[in-house]
Amino acid sequence: MNKEQLFDFYVRNNWFKMSRYYNQIASQYDMSFSWGFILLAVEKEGTPSTSLGPRMGMEPTSLSRTLKNMEDRGLIYRESCNDDKRKSLVFLTKEGVEKRRMARQVVLDFNEALYKKIPKTKVKAFFEVSLKIDEYLNTLLEENK
């Protein structure tokens, strides 16, 4: 089997190119792809910083450093959780909300362009296959705990 026949080759290759593209766009706004991803993940009522790592696929030290940089740039702020002072919630600042709007628009534009380029039946098949891959990966992860 050559690399062009491997699912993970295409997933990894396309994800790498998508992240490069998003980084190119984000750099025009003095941001990064990971910053945009975090801005899109933060809820209005605050998001526990511990829940961002798994959503982002980032290690805690890397996430901590990224959040610190975003905080220094005035995009987010953190507050202690009312229930448990050891936990902190991440909130967007006014500038963070503005950058979030830009990040969201870039993602929507990218997806809209793909919807225009790919026939609906193939889009449907893509999502069906992606769901099957996700289900299979969840099974493998459960089996290998």
Backbone as a printed PyTorch tensor [residue, N CA C, xyz], in Angstrom:
tensor([[[  0.8500,  -1.1780,   0.0000],
         [  0.0000,   0.0000,   0.0000],
         [  0.8990,   1.2470,   0.0000]],

        [[  0.6640,   2.1480,  -0.9330],
         [  1.4650,   3.3740,  -0.9410],
         [  0.7520,   4.4680,  -0.1310]],

        [[  1.4760,   5.5660,   0.1280],
         [  0.9460,   6.5980,   1.0170],
         [ -0.3540,   7.2140,   0.5110]],

        [[ -0.5760,   7.2310,  -0.8060],
         [ -1.7920,   7.8060,  -1.3590],
         [ -3.0220,   6.9550,  -1.0680]],

        [[ -2.8120,   5.7580,  -0.5260],
         [ -3.9290,   4.8800,  -0.1880],
         [ -4.2050,   4.8630,   1.3190]],

        [[ -3.5090,   5.6790,   2.0820],
         [ -3.6750,   5.6960,   3.5250],
         [ -4.5630,   6.8630,   3.9500]],

        [[ -5.5640,   6.5580,   4.7500],
         [ -6.4640,   7.6060,   5.2360],
         [ -5.6860,   8.6900,   5.9700]],

        [[ -4.7990,   8.2690,   6.8570],
         [ -4.0990,   9.2500,   7.6830],
         [ -3.1930,  10.1600,   6.8650]],

        [[ -2.7190,   9.7050,   5.7240],
         [ -1.9080,  10.5720,   4.8660],
         [ -2.7250,  11.8000,   4.4460]],

        [[ -3.9400,  11.5640,   3.9600],
         [ -4.7670,  12.6820,   3.4820],
         [ -5.2540,  13.5610,   4.6300]],

        [[ -5.6390,  12.9360,   5.7290],
         [ -6.0900,  13.7270,   6.8760],
         [ -4.9660,  14.6210,   7.3640]],

        [[ -3.7860,  14.0430,   7.5810],
         [ -2.6270,  14.8030,   8.0840],
         [ -2.1870,  15.8660,   7.0750]],

        [[ -2.1240,  15.5000,   5.8170],
         [ -1.6960,  16.4180,   4.7670],
         [ -2.6460,  17.6150,   4.6510]],

        [[ -3.9540,  17.3340,   4.6350],
         [ -4.9250,  18.4220,   4.5220],
         [ -4.9680,  19.2750,   5.7820]],

        [[ -4.8560,  18.6420,   6.9580],
         [ -4.8510,  19.4180,   8.1900],
         [ -3.6300,  20.3370,   8.2390]],

        [[ -2.5010,  19.8350,   7.8170],
         [ -1.2820,  20.6500,   7.7910],
         [ -1.4720,  21.8550,   6.8670]],

        [[ -2.0110,  21.6190,   5.6790],
         [ -2.2250,  22.7180,   4.7320],
         [ -3.2770,  23.7040,   5.2350]],

        [[ -4.3450,  23.1900,   5.8550],
         [ -5.3640,  24.0820,   6.4040],
         [ -4.7680,  24.9540,   7.5100]],

        [[ -3.9700,  24.3650,   8.3830],
         [ -3.3820,  25.1500,   9.4710],
         [ -2.3880,  26.1680,   8.9170]],

        [[ -1.6490,  25.8040,   7.8710],
         [ -0.7520,  26.7780,   7.2300],
         [ -1.5460,  27.9400,   6.6430]],

        [[ -2.6360,  27.6090,   5.9620],
         [ -3.4860,  28.6480,   5.3700],
         [ -4.0500,  29.5550,   6.4670]],

        [[ -4.6170,  28.9520,   7.5020],
         [ -5.1730,  29.7540,   8.5930],
         [ -4.0970,  30.5940,   9.2690]],

        [[ -2.8910,  30.0680,   9.4060],
         [ -1.7980,  30.8520,   9.9900],
         [ -1.4260,  32.0330,   9.0950]],

        [[ -1.4290,  31.8220,   7.7790],
         [ -1.1410,  32.9240,   6.8530],
         [ -2.1560,  34.0500,   7.0230]],

        [[ -3.4260,  33.6880,   7.0900],
         [ -4.4800,  34.6900,   7.2520],
         [ -4.3690,  35.3400,   8.6340]],

        [[ -4.2020,  34.5360,   9.6660],
         [ -4.1280,  35.0560,  11.0360],
         [ -2.9610,  36.0140,  11.2070]],

        [[ -1.8420,  35.7360,  10.5470],
         [ -0.6660,  36.6030,  10.6960],
         [ -0.9450,  38.0130,  10.1560]],

        [[ -1.8660,  38.1340,   9.2160],
         [ -2.2470,  39.4470,   8.7060],
         [ -2.9390,  40.2860,   9.7830]],

        [[ -3.4640,  39.6100,  10.7970],
         [ -4.1560,  40.2820,  11.9060],
         [ -3.3480,  40.1770,  13.2010]],

        [[ -2.0530,  39.8920,  13.0540],
         [ -1.1520,  39.7770,  14.1920],
         [ -1.6340,  38.7140,  15.1800]],

        [[ -2.0300,  37.5720,  14.6260],
         [ -2.5270,  36.4500,  15.4260],
         [ -1.8920,  35.1700,  14.9130]],

        [[ -2.3240,  34.0540,  15.4800],
         [ -1.9250,  32.7440,  14.9860],
         [ -3.1690,  31.8680,  14.8750]],

        [[ -3.0050,  30.7630,  14.1870],
         [ -4.0900,  29.7990,  14.0160],
         [ -4.5830,  29.3180,  15.3800]],

        [[ -3.6580,  28.9870,  16.2790],
         [ -4.0670,  28.4690,  17.5930],
         [ -4.8130,  29.5370,  18.3960]],

        [[ -4.4100,  30.8000,  18.2470],
         [ -5.1240,  31.8720,  18.9380],
         [ -6.5650,  31.9430,  18.4300]],

        [[ -6.7300,  31.8980,  17.1130],
         [ -8.0700,  31.9440,  16.5350],
         [ -8.9140,  30.7750,  16.9950]],

        [[ -8.3030,  29.6040,  17.0540],
         [ -9.0000,  28.4010,  17.4890],
         [ -9.4640,  28.5570,  18.9370]],

        [[ -8.6050,  29.1040,  19.7910],
         [ -8.9660,  29.3280,  21.1920],
         [-10.0790,  30.3710,  21.2850]],

        [[ -9.9520,  31.4570,  20.5300],
         [-10.9880,  32.4980,  20.5580],
         [-12.3500,  31.9230,  20.1780]],

        [[-12.3720,  31.0000,  19.2200],
         [-13.6350,  30.3830,  18.8070],
         [-14.1700,  29.4040,  19.8480]],

        [[-13.3020,  28.8800,  20.6940],
         [-13.7070,  27.8760,  21.6910],
         [-14.1810,  28.4850,  23.0050]],

        [[-13.8470,  29.7520,  23.2550],
         [-14.2150,  30.3800,  24.5270],
         [-15.6790,  30.8190,  24.4940]],

        [[-16.4320,  30.3650,  25.4850],
         [-17.8570,  30.6900,  25.5890],
         [-18.0530,  32.0470,  26.2660]],

        [[-19.1850,  32.6720,  26.0070],
         [-19.4860,  33.9920,  26.5650],
         [-19.4670,  33.9710,  28.0960]],

        [[-19.9760,  32.8780,  28.6920],
         [-20.0290,  32.7750,  30.1480],
         [-18.7210,  32.2750,  30.7470]],

        [[-17.6950,  32.1930,  29.9110],
         [-16.3830,  31.7410,  30.3640],
         [-16.1970,  30.2570,  30.0980]],

        [[-14.9540,  29.8780,  29.8780],
         [-14.6210,  28.4870,  29.5940],
         [-13.4830,  28.0790,  30.5160]],

        [[-13.6340,  26.9420,  31.2050],
         [-12.5240,  26.4830,  32.0540],
         [-11.2760,  26.2690,  31.2030]],

        [[-10.1630,  26.7960,  31.6620],
         [ -8.9240,  26.6490,  30.8900],
         [ -8.5650,  25.1860,  30.7070]],

        [[ -8.9340,  24.3310,  31.6750],
         [ -8.6200,  22.9040,  31.5790],
         [ -9.3870,  22.2060,  30.4610]],

        [[-10.5160,  22.7760,  30.0450],
         [-11.2830,  22.1380,  28.9660],
         [-10.7800,  22.5510,  27.5870]],

        [[ -9.9750,  23.6160,  27.5260],
         [ -9.4780,  24.0770,  26.2240],
         [ -8.4200,  23.1410,  25.6470]],

        [[ -7.5530,  22.6130,  26.4980],
         [ -6.4810,  21.7280,  26.0400],
         [ -6.9820,  20.5510,  25.2210]],

        [[ -7.8990,  19.7530,  25.7790],
         [ -8.4280,  18.6170,  25.0160],
         [ -9.1240,  19.0340,  23.7190]],

        [[ -9.8460,  20.1500,  23.7510],
         [-10.5260,  20.6260,  22.5400],
         [ -9.5320,  21.0460,  21.4740]],

        [[ -8.4140,  21.5940,  21.9170],
         [ -7.4070,  22.1210,  21.0020],
         [ -6.3790,  21.0720,  20.5990]],

        [[ -6.3150,  19.9840,  21.3520],
         [ -5.2670,  18.9980,  21.1020],
         [ -3.9050,  19.5330,  21.5080]],

        [[ -3.8800,  20.3860,  22.5460],
         [ -2.6310,  20.9900,  23.0060],
         [ -2.2480,  20.4210,  24.3640]],

        [[ -0.9580,  20.3170,  24.5710],
         [ -0.4350,  19.9270,  25.8720],
         [ -0.6530,  21.0770,  26.8520]],

        [[ -0.8330,  20.7630,  28.1460],
         [ -1.0870,  21.8180,  29.1360],
         [ -0.0360,  22.9240,  29.1620]],

        [[  1.2440,  22.5810,  29.0370],
         [  2.2780,  23.6310,  29.0880],
         [  2.1960,  24.5480,  27.8720]],

        [[  1.9330,  23.9770,  26.7230],
         [  1.8020,  24.7670,  25.5010],
         [  0.5610,  25.6550,  25.5750]],

        [[ -0.5350,  25.0870,  26.0560],
         [ -1.7690,  25.8550,  26.1970],
         [ -1.5760,  26.9910,  27.1920]],

        [[ -0.9310,  26.7100,  28.3100],
         [ -0.6850,  27.7210,  29.3320],
         [  0.1170,  28.8900,  28.7690]],

        [[  1.1480,  28.5760,  28.0050],
         [  1.9880,  29.6020,  27.3840],
         [  1.1770,  30.4240,  26.3760]],

        [[  0.3540,  29.7470,  25.5830],
         [ -0.4820,  30.4280,  24.5910],
         [ -1.4860,  31.3500,  25.2660]],

        [[ -2.1360,  30.8650,  26.3200],
         [ -3.1010,  31.6930,  27.0440],
         [ -2.4190,  32.9070,  27.6730]],

        [[ -1.2190,  32.7020,  28.2040],
         [ -0.4660,  33.8150,  28.7950],
         [ -0.1820,  34.8760,  27.7300]],

        [[  0.2710,  34.4490,  26.5470],
         [  0.5410,  35.3840,  25.4530],
         [ -0.7280,  36.1270,  25.0220]],

        [[ -1.8460,  35.4020,  24.9630],
         [ -3.1070,  36.0290,  24.5750],
         [ -3.5680,  37.0280,  25.6340]],

        [[ -3.3280,  36.6830,  26.8810],
         [ -3.6800,  37.5760,  27.9830],
         [ -2.8130,  38.8400,  27.9310]],

        [[ -1.5200,  38.6590,  27.6800],
         [ -0.6010,  39.8000,  27.5620],
         [ -0.9940,  40.7220,  26.4140]],

        [[ -1.5660,  40.1470,  25.3550],
         [ -1.9810,  40.9300,  24.1830],
         [ -3.3750,  41.5290,  24.3350]],

        [[ -4.0330,  41.2170,  25.4380],
         [ -5.3340,  41.8130,  25.7050],
         [ -6.4960,  41.1570,  24.9840]],

        [[ -6.3430,  39.8840,  24.6030],
         [ -7.4220,  39.1800,  23.9060],
         [ -8.3220,  38.4030,  24.8670]],

        [[ -7.7530,  37.9750,  25.9860],
         [ -8.5040,  37.2050,  26.9770],
         [ -8.1520,  37.7170,  28.3670]],

        [[ -8.9660,  37.3230,  29.3240],
         [ -8.6110,  37.4920,  30.7380],
         [ -9.1200,  36.2590,  31.4710]],

        [[ -8.5370,  36.0000,  32.6140],
         [ -8.9070,  34.8320,  33.4080],
         [ -9.4210,  35.2800,  34.7690]],

        [[-10.4160,  34.5540,  35.2470],
         [-10.9630,  34.7940,  36.5750],
         [-11.0880,  33.4590,  37.2840]],

        [[-10.9210,  33.4850,  38.6020],
         [-11.1080,  32.2680,  39.3940],
         [-12.5690,  31.8570,  39.3280]],

        [[-12.7800,  30.5670,  39.2990],
         [-14.1320,  30.0140,  39.2660],
         [-14.7780,  30.2240,  40.6350]],

        [[-16.0410,  30.6200,  40.6610],
         [-16.7460,  30.8500,  41.9290],
         [-16.8340,  29.5870,  42.7700]],

        [[-17.0490,  28.4410,  42.1150],
         [-17.2160,  27.1730,  42.8280],
         [-15.9030,  26.6400,  43.3880]],

        [[-14.8370,  26.8150,  42.6380],
         [-13.5400,  26.2560,  43.0210],
         [-12.4560,  27.2520,  42.6370]],

        [[-11.8960,  27.9090,  43.6160],
         [-10.9060,  28.9790,  43.3820],
         [ -9.6260,  28.4740,  42.7150]],

        [[ -9.4110,  27.1500,  42.7190],
         [ -8.2140,  26.5970,  42.0660],
         [ -8.3660,  26.5870,  40.5480]],

        [[ -9.5960,  26.6230,  40.0790],
         [ -9.8670,  26.6120,  38.6410],
         [-10.0570,  28.0370,  38.1390]],

        [[ -9.6850,  28.2460,  36.8730],
         [ -9.9100,  29.5690,  36.2970],
         [-10.7420,  29.4570,  35.0260]],

        [[-11.5520,  30.4820,  34.8260],
         [-12.3550,  30.5810,  33.6140],
         [-11.7080,  31.5950,  32.6900]],

        [[-11.7380,  31.3020,  31.3940],
         [-11.1890,  32.1920,  30.3780],
         [-12.3480,  32.9470,  29.7350]],

        [[-12.1840,  34.2600,  29.6230],
         [-13.1690,  35.1320,  28.9910],
         [-12.4860,  35.9340,  27.8890]],

        [[-13.2690,  36.3850,  26.9160],
         [-12.7440,  37.2470,  25.8650],
         [-12.8700,  38.7050,  26.2720]],

        [[-11.8580,  39.4810,  25.9390],
         [-11.9370,  40.9300,  26.1020],
         [-12.6920,  41.4900,  24.9000]],

        [[-12.9060,  42.7860,  24.8970],
         [-13.5670,  43.4260,  23.7510],
         [-12.7650,  43.1600,  22.4690]],

        [[-11.4340,  43.3060,  22.5660],
         [-10.5950,  43.0340,  21.3900],
         [-10.6470,  41.5570,  21.0160]],

        [[-10.7080,  40.6840,  22.0120],
         [-10.8120,  39.2510,  21.7610],
         [-12.0830,  38.8990,  21.0090]],

        [[-13.1760,  39.5520,  21.3740],
         [-14.4550,  39.3380,  20.6830],
         [-14.3310,  39.7800,  19.2250]],

        [[-13.6720,  40.9040,  19.0010],
         [-13.4820,  41.4090,  17.6330],
         [-12.6260,  40.4360,  16.8150]],

        [[-11.5400,  39.9550,  17.4030],
         [-10.6670,  38.9980,  16.7000],
         [-11.4070,  37.6830,  16.4680]],

        [[-12.2700,  37.3060,  17.4140],
         [-13.0750,  36.0920,  17.2510],
         [-13.9780,  36.2250,  16.0260]],

        [[-14.5970,  37.4070,  15.8450],
         [-15.4540,  37.6350,  14.6760],
         [-14.6650,  37.4410,  13.3880]],

        [[-13.4460,  37.9650,  13.3710],
         [-12.6040,  37.8170,  12.1730],
         [-12.2680,  36.3420,  11.9430]],

        [[-11.8770,  35.6380,  13.0040],
         [-11.5200,  34.2140,  12.8810],
         [-12.7180,  33.4100,  12.3830]],

        [[-13.8780,  33.7050,  12.9400],
         [-15.0950,  32.9970,  12.5440],
         [-15.3860,  33.2340,  11.0630]],

        [[-15.2270,  34.4520,  10.6180],
         [-15.5030,  34.7750,   9.2160],
         [-14.5390,  34.0460,   8.2830]],

        [[-13.2770,  33.9740,   8.6630],
         [-12.2870,  33.2560,   7.8460],
         [-12.6840,  31.7840,   7.7170]],

        [[-13.0830,  31.1740,   8.8360],
         [-13.5020,  29.7650,   8.8110],
         [-14.7440,  29.5940,   7.9480]],

        [[-15.7210,  30.4860,   8.1110],
         [-16.9500,  30.3920,   7.3150],
         [-16.6660,  30.5790,   5.8270]],

        [[-15.8100,  31.5310,   5.4870],
         [-15.4620,  31.7660,   4.0850],
         [-14.7770,  30.5490,   3.4780]],

        [[-13.8470,  29.9490,   4.2280],
         [-13.1430,  28.7610,   3.7510],
         [-14.1400,  27.6370,   3.4790]],

        [[-15.0420,  27.3930,   4.4310],
         [-16.0140,  26.3200,   4.2690],
         [-16.9940,  26.6100,   3.1410]],

        [[-17.4180,  27.8470,   3.0220],
         [-18.3300,  28.2260,   1.9370],
         [-17.6780,  27.9690,   0.5750]],

        [[-16.3920,  28.3080,   0.4620],
         [-15.6690,  28.0750,  -0.7940],
         [-15.6220,  26.5820,  -1.1150]],

        [[-15.4000,  25.7560,  -0.0980],
         [-15.3790,  24.3040,  -0.3250],
         [-16.7550,  23.7940,  -0.7500]],

        [[-17.8020,  24.3030,  -0.1020],
         [-19.1570,  23.8810,  -0.4830],
         [-19.4580,  24.2320,  -1.9360]],

        [[-18.8950,  25.3240,  -2.4230],
         [-19.1130,  25.7140,  -3.8140],
         [-18.3120,  24.8400,  -4.7780]],

        [[-17.1790,  24.3290,  -4.3390],
         [-16.2920,  23.5490,  -5.2100],
         [-16.6240,  22.0570,  -5.2430]],

        [[-17.3090,  21.5660,  -4.2060],
         [-17.5410,  20.1260,  -4.0810],
         [-19.0370,  19.8450,  -4.1930]],

        [[-19.4100,  18.9040,  -5.0580],
         [-20.8360,  18.5660,  -5.1950],
         [-21.4290,  18.0850,  -3.8640]],

        [[-22.7110,  18.4030,  -3.6350],
         [-23.3860,  18.0710,  -2.3700],
         [-23.2910,  16.5880,  -2.0220]],

        [[-23.3910,  15.7300,  -3.0250],
         [-23.3320,  14.2890,  -2.7390],
         [-21.9520,  13.8920,  -2.2020]],

        [[-20.9140,  14.5220,  -2.7190],
         [-19.5640,  14.2170,  -2.2470],
         [-19.3220,  14.8180,  -0.8620]],

        [[-19.9100,  15.9790,  -0.5990],
         [-19.8010,  16.5710,   0.7440],
         [-20.4710,  15.6400,   1.7510]],

        [[-21.6590,  15.1630,   1.4100],
         [-22.3900,  14.2460,   2.2910],
         [-21.5610,  12.9850,   2.5310]],

        [[-20.9760,  12.4330,   1.4750],
         [-20.1500,  11.2300,   1.6040],
         [-18.9220,  11.5030,   2.4740]],

        [[-18.3160,  12.6860,   2.3150],
         [-17.1530,  13.0620,   3.1260],
         [-17.4960,  13.0380,   4.6130]],

        [[-18.6320,  13.6520,   4.9670],
         [-19.0290,  13.6950,   6.3730],
         [-19.3980,  12.3080,   6.8960]],

        [[-20.0330,  11.5000,   6.0550],
         [-20.3640,  10.1320,   6.4680],
         [-19.1010,   9.3300,   6.7450]],

        [[-18.1310,   9.4180,   5.8570],
         [-16.8690,   8.7090,   6.0430],
         [-16.1380,   9.2450,   7.2680]],

        [[-16.1310,  10.5550,   7.4330],
         [-15.4640,  11.1590,   8.5940],
         [-16.0850,  10.6730,   9.8980]],

        [[-17.4090,  10.5550,   9.9300],
         [-18.0780,  10.0420,  11.1270],
         [-17.6910,   8.5860,  11.4030]],

        [[-17.6020,   7.7850,  10.3610],
         [-17.1920,   6.3820,  10.5290],
         [-15.7630,   6.2910,  11.0710]],

        [[-14.8880,   7.1380,  10.5540],
         [-13.5010,   7.1660,  11.0450],
         [-13.4950,   7.5780,  12.5120]],

        [[-14.2890,   8.5940,  12.8550],
         [-14.3790,   9.0500,  14.2420],
         [-14.8820,   7.9380,  15.1560]],

        [[-15.9170,   7.2370,  14.7430],
         [-16.4570,   6.1260,  15.5470],
         [-15.3980,   5.0440,  15.7450]],

        [[-14.6990,   4.7010,  14.6760],
         [-13.6640,   3.6750,  14.7610],
         [-12.5430,   4.1090,  15.7050]],

        [[-12.1190,   5.3610,  15.5900],
         [-11.0630,   5.8680,  16.4740],
         [-11.5110,   5.8680,  17.9290]],

        [[-12.7740,   6.2340,  18.1850],
         [-13.2940,   6.1850,  19.5600],
         [-13.2540,   4.7620,  20.1070]],

        [[-13.6060,   3.7900,  19.2750],
         [-13.5530,   2.3840,  19.6820],
         [-12.1160,   1.9820,  20.0120]],

        [[-11.1750,   2.3330,  19.1410],
         [ -9.7670,   1.9940,  19.3820],
         [ -9.2400,   2.6400,  20.6700]],

        [[ -9.6140,   3.8940,  20.8720],
         [ -9.1470,   4.6010,  22.0760],
         [ -9.7250,   3.9540,  23.3410]],

        [[-10.9790,   3.5270,  23.2970],
         [-11.5860,   2.8560,  24.4460],
         [-10.9170,   1.5140,  24.7250]],

        [[-10.6440,   0.7780,  23.6530],
         [-10.0180,  -0.5430,  23.8060],
         [ -8.6170,  -0.4500,  24.3630]],

        [[ -7.9230,   0.6370,  24.0870],
         [ -6.5090,   0.7570,  24.4770],
         [ -6.2970,   1.6180,  25.7210]],

        [[ -7.3380,   1.8060,  26.5050],
         [ -7.1770,   2.5890,  27.7400],
         [ -6.2750,   1.8780,  28.7150]]])
